[in-house]
Amino acid sequence: MKRYLVFIALLGLGFGACKKEESLKSDQETVDTSKYVIINGMTYEIAVLKAKMAKFFNLEVDKIGFSAENQSLYLVGYTGEYKLVDLISTLNTITL
């Protein structure tokens, strides 16, 4: 009987500790996609990412472009893009 009561108490605590998961879609709807981008669940300011990439390449910030469609950065006047998903770990190590 004692084990049964302990089991019920632990089961109640287990369900009581759970909380409702919030929808990621609601977070994405509130983010201004012209100024921010969401990568791996983290929100980054596009201007900061451009500044970090400019520092990495030792260029001016206006030489770095952003493609919202592909979520990538590119060098103005050059072909090719740098996907933010692949580049974000490097950009996170750069300080401004």
ABEGO torsion letter per residue (X at the ends): XAAAAAAAAAAAAAAAABBBBBBAAAAAAABBAAABBBBGGBBBBAAAAAAAAAAAAGBBAAABBBBAAAGBBBBBGBBEBBBAAAAAAAAAABBX
